[in-house]
């Protein structure tokens, strides 16, 4: 009873202060008590560990090193400064994020994405990562990834890295004398020292999970043996479907990725591996040709109003797979995003909620969107931001009604 009274008192105090305190008073934020709560796992009836493949590579004019929109919003032909009569920006995608184009390192954006994942029954993120060098935009990608990692424990989600060994190929193009093996070893050590030690890092069989996208650069198992030898313990190393012959015996299995081949055929071979990560994607429609990034792919996969994603989720469930990768959270360039968009709104996340067997629905996802909107609307206003901080802690601890109450109270004052 005392605990319930304390929670109610916090809500009442914060809302009453918002309604009565003078915005110009520098001391008024001291009256707002923000109580931090530990994250609570979302109850699910589906035991498959489900992770969203995440691209931390988006930049806006405000966050990019050169003051320009990042290449993943522009490619070579689009200009997000051009807007239509509704305010929709021109971006290199057939689909448009519900909140508009964003910067991956924005803490408000990270909060929004992670809360949406949590309330969709997603257990964590597999972060696309281009290594420890500062070549191209790799430093920005690394910084954005680490900004997300810093919030994962507070939200209660796990993570692992997906290594893009093509970053080594780029280093060789720049410097033909570059030591490929040593460069990859440096990347391994960076992950071991900065990521594998995190409490939220995904561990399988006592080893940190590590995926490679491909491999694209190293195709000889002996090379991978040398690269991974610097790690202790060596990771649970999972490679792209049909690529394990390039990494065995260093790898423990394969993972599914989106293409125009049969998912059933991929699952039929899963028992050949110690570990297998299934895959579910909502569709595929790349923008590469229109964006001036080559000819693009010669095939598409129709999103079919969410039915494609539903079918792929069910295939994963029927396969008996222990782990599932959602492909992807936000690859707008290839049209595989499941985050909310103007075209699909919350369709994919609602289907994920049903697959996971959560009690949450679209209503909670919509309130998380409002949290993000209010963060931006009240930018720089400490009092309102503290109230939103409290809403965040209510969300992560599944005190959802209290989070909604605070958000609704703020929305009513606009």
N, C-alpha and C positions, 0 to 999 in steps of 0.2 A: 504493500500500500504506500509506503514512504517513497519507494522507487517510482511508482506511477505518479505520485504528486510532484516529485522533482522534475520529471519529464514535462508534465503539464505546465509547471511553473516556468520552465525555460521557454517554452513556446509562447506563453502569455507575456512574459517579460520582453521577449524579442519583438513580438508584434506590436505591443503597446509602445515600446520605445520607437519603433519605426513610425508609428502614427503620430507621436507627440514631440519627438526631439527635434531640435533646430538643426537643419542640415549644415549650417555654417559653424556649429559649435565643434571645436576640435576634440573636445573630451567626450562627446556623446557616445562614441563607440565603446568606451570603457564599461558602459552599462549593459552591453550585450555579451552574454556568456555563451561561448561556443564550447560545447562539450564533445570531445572526441570519443567515438565508439569504435571498437574493434569490428572488422568485417565479419559478417555471418554468411555462410554458404547458402546459396539458393537451393531449396529442396527440389530434387528431380527424381522422377521415376525411371528415367533412362540412365543406365550406368556407364554408357560410352563416354570416355573423356573426349571432349570436343574443343578444338582450338581453332581460332580464326587466323588465317594468313594475313599479315598486316604490312602495308607499304608505308614507311615513314618518310616519304620522299617529296612531299608537297610543300611549296613555298609561295608566299605572297610577296608583293612589293615591299611590305614592311619587314619581312624576315629574311629575305634573300641577301646574299653577300653583295650583289651588284645593283640592288634596288629595283630589279625587274621581277615579273612573275616567273615562278619556277617552270622548268621545261616540261614537267608532267601535267601542267595545266595548259601549256602553249603548244607543245611540240614545235614544229617549224612554221605553222600557218595560222594559229589562233592567237587572239589578243583579248584577254579578259577585261581590259579597260573598255572594250566595246560592249554596251548593254542594250538590250531591247527595251520596249516600252514598259515591260513588267519589272525591269531591273535585273533580269537574268543575264549573266555575263557570258561572253563567248569563250568556251573552253574546249580543249581537245578531247571530247568524249561525246558519245551519243546520249549520255545520261548525265544528270545534274544532281549534285548533292543537295539534300533538303535544306541544309543551312548555307548553301553556296560554297564556292571554292575557298579552301582554308589552308592554314599553315600547320604542318604536322607537329611542330614543337609548341604550339599554343596550348598552355595548360588548361584553358577552358575547353578546347577541342578534345584534349586527351581525357579529361573528366567525362565529357559527353560520350565519347566512344566507349570508354571502359564501363560506364554505368549501363549503356545500352547492351553491351555484351553480357554483363552480369544478369540483367533482368530478362535476357533472352535464353538463359541457361547455358551460356558459353563459359567454359572453364578457364580459358586463357588465350594467349596470343603466340603465334609463331612469327617472329619479326624478321622481315627481309633485310639482310645486312651485307654491306659491301666492304667490310674490312676496316682495318685500323689506320690506313693511310689517309692522307688529305688530298688525294688525287680527285679530279673532277668535283662532284658534289658529295663525295663520300664522307667528309667530315660533318656536313650538315645532316646527312642521313644518320650518322652515328649519334650526333647530338640529339636529334629528334627521338631516336630509339631510346636513348638513355633518359630523356625527359619522361617518356612513357614508363620505363622501368621503375623510375623513382616513385610512381604513384600506384604501382600494382599491388604492393602489400596493403596499402590503405583500402583499396577496393576489394581485395581478396581474390585476385586472379593470378594465374601462373603464366610463365613464359619460357620460350626457348628460342634459339637463333636459327635462322636459315641462311647459311653462308653462300654468298654469290662468289664462287671462285673465278668467275669471269673478271673480277676486279684485278686479278693477277695478270690476265691477258691484257687489260688496259695498261697496266704498269709496264709490261714488256713492250707494247707499242710506243710508249713514251720513252723508254730506255731499254734498247735491245740487250744491254748487258745486265739487266735486272736479274737477281737471283730468285728464281721462281719459288723454289722450295723454301728458302729462308723467309721470303715474303709471306708465304702461307703459314709457316711456323709462327711468325710474329703475330699473325691474326689469331691463331689458336691460343697463344699465350695471353693475348689481350682478352679474349673471351674467358679464359680460365680465371684470370685475375680480377675481372670486372663483372662478369655475368654468372658464371657457374657457381660462384660463392654466394649469390643472392638467395635468401630463404624462399623466394617464390620461383626459383628456377626448377624446371621439370626434371625429375630424376626417374629413370627407368632401370630396374635391376641394379640399383646403387650407382648408376652412372649418369652424368648429365646428358640430356638429349641434344643431339646436334644433327640438323638436316643440312644437306648441300643441294642447291638448286642446279641439278645436273648430276655429275660434274660437267662443266663446260671447258675447263682448262686442263685438268689432270685426269688422264684416262688410263693410267697404269697403276695397278694395285700397289706396286713397290713404292711409287711416289707417295701414295696415301699412307703407307706404313711409316715412311720417313716423316711426313708432315705431322701425323698424329702421335708420333713417338715422344714429342715434347710434353704431352699431357699425362697427368697422373691423377685419377685413373683415366684411361682412354674413354672417350664418350660412347654412348649408345648412338651409333652413327647410321643414319637412315638416308638413302639416296632416292633420286627420282625413279619412277617405274621404268623397268627394263634397262636400268643403268648399273645394276649391282655387279655385273661381270667386270666392270671397270674398277671396282673397289673391294671386292671379296678377296681375302677374309677380313678386311678391316671393318666392313659394314655389317650391320645387324639386320637390315631389311630394306624395304622400299616404301615409298608413299605414292599415292595417286595424284596426278595433276590433270587439269582440264585439257582435253584434246578431242578429236572427232572419232576416236576409236571406242570400242566397247568397254563399258564399265564392268559388265558381267565377266568378260574375259580376264580383266585385271584381278577381280576378286577370286576368280577360279584358281589363280596361282598363289594366293596369299599364304597358304600353309607351307610353302617352300622356305619361308623366312621365320626367323625368331620373332621379329616384330614387323607389323604391317600397319600403315596408317591409311585408312580409307579417305575418300574425298567426296565432297558434295559441292557442286557449283550451281549457280542460278541460271547460267547461260553464257554465251560468249559472242561479243561483237566488237572487234578491235577498230581503232580509229587511226591506225598507222598510215594508211595510204592518204586519207583525207588530211592527216596532220603533217604529211611530208616526211614521215619516218619509214620510207621504203614502201614496198607493195602490200604489206600486211599479209594476213592469212587468207587462204582461198576458201575458207569454210566459216560458217557461223553456227551457233547453237541457239535456237529460239528460247527466250525466257518463258514464253507461254504463260504469262500472268502468274508466275510462281509455281506452276506445275512441274517444270523441269527440276527446280530445287527440291520440291516435295518428293519427286521420284528418286532423285539421287540420295536424299536422306533415307528413304525407305530401303534402298539397295544397301546402304551402309548398315542399317539396322538388321536387315535380313542376313547379312554376310557373317555376322558374329564377330566383326572386327572390334578390337578393344579401344582403338584410338581413331579419331576422325578429324580431318582438317577441312575447314570451310574455305573454299577457294573462290573468291577472296573476300576480305572485309572491304577493301577500297581500291582495287585496281580499276580505275575509271577508264584508263586507256584501252583496256581489253574488255570492258563491259562485264566484269565478273563480280562487281561489288554487291554486297548484301546490306551495307549500311543504308539508312533511309535516303531515298531520292525523290525528286518531284514525280518521276514516272511511276515508281512502284510504292512510294511512301514506306510503310512499315511491313509490307507483305512478306518479305523474306524472314524478317525477325519474328513475326507472328508464327510463321510455319516452324521456325526453330524452337519457339516456346512450346508448341504442340509436340514436336519431336522429343524435346528434352523432358517433357512431362512436368513443366512448372505450373504454378497456379497464377502466374502473372500473365497479363494480356497487353493489348495495345495501349490501354489507358496509362499504364506505368511508363511505357516508352514515350508517350506523348508528353508526360510531365517532365521526363528527363530532357526532352527537347526544350521545354519551357525553362528549365534550369539554365541551359546553355544560352537561350535567348535573353534571359534576365542578366546573366553574367555580362553580356555585351551591352545591354541597355544601361546597366548601372556601373559601367566601367569607371574606375577611379573613385567610387563612392563607398567609403569604408563600411559605413553602417549596413548598407544593403548587401555588400559582399560578405559581411559576417553572418548575416541571416542565411545567405546562400551556402556559406561554409557549413552551417548547422544542417541545412537541408541535405547537403552531400553526406554528412556523417549519419544522418537518419537513413538515407538511401542505402549506404553500404552495410548498415547493421539491420537492414530489412524492417526498419520502423517506417514503413512507406507512408502510412497515413499522416504521420507527423511531418514528413518531408513535403507531402502534397499540401498540407495545411499552410506551411510557410510559403510555398511557392504561390498558392492561391492568394494568400494575404498580400504578397508583393504585387501580384498581377492586378489586384483590385485597386491599388493605389496609383497606378500609372495614369 
